[in-house]
Amino acid sequence: MSKTIVITGTNSGFGLAAVKRFASEGWNVVATVRKEEYLTVHDGITNVKTLLLDVSDEGAAEAFARDAIAAFGRVDALVNNAGYYQMGPLEASSMEQVHQQFQTNVFGLMALTKAFVPTFREQRSGVIVNLSSISGDQGYPYTSVYAASKAAVAAFSEGLNVELADFGVSVKAVFPGAHATRIFTKIDIAGNVPDDYQPGIQRFFGAQGTGSAPEVTVDAIWAAVVDGDQARVRYYSGPDGEIVPRAQQMLGRDWYWREFRNAALGNPSPLWKSMVRAGDEQVEFKL
Ligand SMILES: NC(=O)c1ccc[n+]([C@@H]2O[C@H](COP(=O)([O-])OP(=O)(O)OC[C@H]3O[C@@H](n4cnc5c(N)ncnc54)[C@H](OP(=O)(O)O)[C@@H]3O)[C@@H](O)[C@H]2O)c1
């Protein structure tokens, strides 16, 4: 019997690529979009049911879970992918922007997870995969609120991984580096940024690469769903994502952080440059 996966935020980026991947591997897919105009976005892909869901609406989670389970009779996996990017210095971001970022990226994700947990617990199986970010692993400037929301997703995933282990349910998190998706066309940007910040913003973002293809992270999502490794929580994706845990392991977190911080402030060490090059070349980093 085919397995069924629920994937949120599927009209573009990782979500759309994941729908295509799981459907092509024979899974039934319940895919969510939040705008009616995208309800037809998966037309032509077999065994996909596309449903409307705004994940920031916590009150919609339980009814959605019931509809999702009814769509194919059961659910075996949930991928909490929907999210967006709030960007700009904290000082220039409104508290409304801060709350909305957490409402979508954290509280909505928690509410949806909570809505599926009873089913997974009772059926003694299920995989939950949450999209964190490499910036949730180490904190990026000028996107500190986004990074904090993704760090919350990481800690939530680890806590829940242990909490649900006795019931045969796996909980994992994916930490992508930068990927070329439409997320960067939909940024919720801070207003009235004081000029003081401009040099730092130019310095930090000017040094960023173009990003990987979304399929790179879909490979990590796929592995997280199917590898059967209940104890593993963290899946890094993209060369700039995969290099981080390796470098942290070799240098230790404190030394790694100083290297990252110096680079972000415009003074990358030769060691950092070699790590970045290693990431770009997708080769294993060696000291
Ligand atoms: N791209 C990267 O470099 C990167 C790196 C690390 C982590 N991530 C994370 O990966 C996930 C997917 O991002 P992506 O790069 O694939 O971006 P994307 O192409 O913009 O896809 C994000 C999806 O989430 C949906 N979404 C946003 N807010 C929603 C809400 N309130 N309710 C329901 N759906 C909502 C979007 O729908 P709309 O089109 O209607 O907004 C879209 O379908 C996000 O959680 C993101 O934070 C991305």
PDBQT file of the ligand as one rigid body, heavy atoms in Angstrom, charges set to zero:
ROOT
HETATM    1  N1  LIG A 301      15.465  29.116   0.471  1.00  0.00    +0.000 N 
HETATM    2  C1  LIG A 301      16.347  29.087   1.444  1.00  0.00    +0.000 C 
HETATM    3  O1  LIG A 301      17.495  29.514   1.281  1.00  0.00    +0.000 OA
HETATM    4  C2  LIG A 301      15.974  28.489   2.784  1.00  0.00    +0.000 A 
HETATM    5  C3  LIG A 301      17.019  28.224   3.677  1.00  0.00    +0.000 A 
HETATM    6  C4  LIG A 301      16.737  27.684   4.911  1.00  0.00    +0.000 A 
HETATM    7  C5  LIG A 301      15.428  27.388   5.258  1.00  0.00    +0.000 A 
HETATM    8  N2  LIG A 301      14.400  27.663   4.383  1.00  0.00    +0.000 N 
HETATM    9  C6  LIG A 301      13.043  27.323   4.814  1.00  0.00    +0.000 C 
HETATM   10  O2  LIG A 301      12.497  26.366   3.927  1.00  0.00    +0.000 OA
HETATM   11  C7  LIG A 301      11.068  26.510   3.879  1.00  0.00    +0.000 C 
HETATM   12  C8  LIG A 301      10.623  26.616   2.437  1.00  0.00    +0.000 C 
HETATM   13  O3  LIG A 301      11.161  27.797   1.894  1.00  0.00    +0.000 OA
HETATM   14  P1  LIG A 301      11.448  28.018   0.339  1.00  0.00    +0.000 P 
HETATM   15  O4  LIG A 301      12.814  28.527   0.230  1.00  0.00    +0.000 OA
HETATM   16  O5  LIG A 301      11.036  26.832  -0.435  1.00  0.00    +0.000 OA
HETATM   17  O6  LIG A 301      10.502  29.287   0.056  1.00  0.00    +0.000 OA
HETATM   18  P2  LIG A 301       9.210  29.507  -0.848  1.00  0.00    +0.000 P 
HETATM   19  O7  LIG A 301       9.455  29.087  -2.243  1.00  0.00    +0.000 OA
HETATM   20  O8  LIG A 301       8.780  30.902  -0.573  1.00  0.00    +0.000 OA
HETATM   21  O9  LIG A 301       8.163  28.494  -0.192  1.00  0.00    +0.000 OA
HETATM   22  C9  LIG A 301       7.589  28.750   1.054  1.00  0.00    +0.000 C 
HETATM   23  C10 LIG A 301       6.192  28.203   1.063  1.00  0.00    +0.000 C 
HETATM   24  O10 LIG A 301       5.599  28.473   2.355  1.00  0.00    +0.000 OA
HETATM   25  C11 LIG A 301       4.340  29.088   2.119  1.00  0.00    +0.000 C 
HETATM   26  N3  LIG A 301       3.902  29.896   3.227  1.00  0.00    +0.000 N 
HETATM   27  C12 LIG A 301       4.467  31.019   3.754  1.00  0.00    +0.000 A 
HETATM   28  N4  LIG A 301       3.706  31.473   4.759  1.00  0.00    +0.000 NA
HETATM   29  C13 LIG A 301       2.640  30.628   4.872  1.00  0.00    +0.000 A 
HETATM   30  C14 LIG A 301       1.506  30.567   5.714  1.00  0.00    +0.000 A 
HETATM   31  N5  LIG A 301       1.257  31.462   6.665  1.00  0.00    +0.000 N 
HETATM   32  N6  LIG A 301       0.627  29.548   5.536  1.00  0.00    +0.000 NA
HETATM   33  C15 LIG A 301       0.833  28.622   4.582  1.00  0.00    +0.000 A 
HETATM   34  N7  LIG A 301       1.852  28.639   3.743  1.00  0.00    +0.000 NA
HETATM   35  C16 LIG A 301       2.755  29.637   3.898  1.00  0.00    +0.000 A 
HETATM   36  C17 LIG A 301       4.533  29.891   0.853  1.00  0.00    +0.000 C 
HETATM   37  O11 LIG A 301       3.288  30.258   0.313  1.00  0.00    +0.000 OA
HETATM   38  P3  LIG A 301       3.113  31.705  -0.438  1.00  0.00    +0.000 P 
HETATM   39  O12 LIG A 301       3.800  31.564  -1.768  1.00  0.00    +0.000 OA
HETATM   40  O13 LIG A 301       1.629  31.843  -0.519  1.00  0.00    +0.000 OA
HETATM   41  O14 LIG A 301       3.763  32.722   0.433  1.00  0.00    +0.000 OA
HETATM   42  C18 LIG A 301       5.303  28.875   0.013  1.00  0.00    +0.000 C 
HETATM   43  O15 LIG A 301       4.431  27.913  -0.499  1.00  0.00    +0.000 OA
HETATM   44  C19 LIG A 301      10.743  27.726   4.736  1.00  0.00    +0.000 C 
HETATM   45  O16 LIG A 301      10.337  27.303   6.020  1.00  0.00    +0.000 OA
HETATM   46  C20 LIG A 301      12.063  28.483   4.804  1.00  0.00    +0.000 C 
HETATM   47  O17 LIG A 301      12.157  29.278   5.948  1.00  0.00    +0.000 OA
HETATM   48  C21 LIG A 301      14.668  28.201   3.158  1.00  0.00    +0.000 A 
ENDROOT
TORSDOF 0
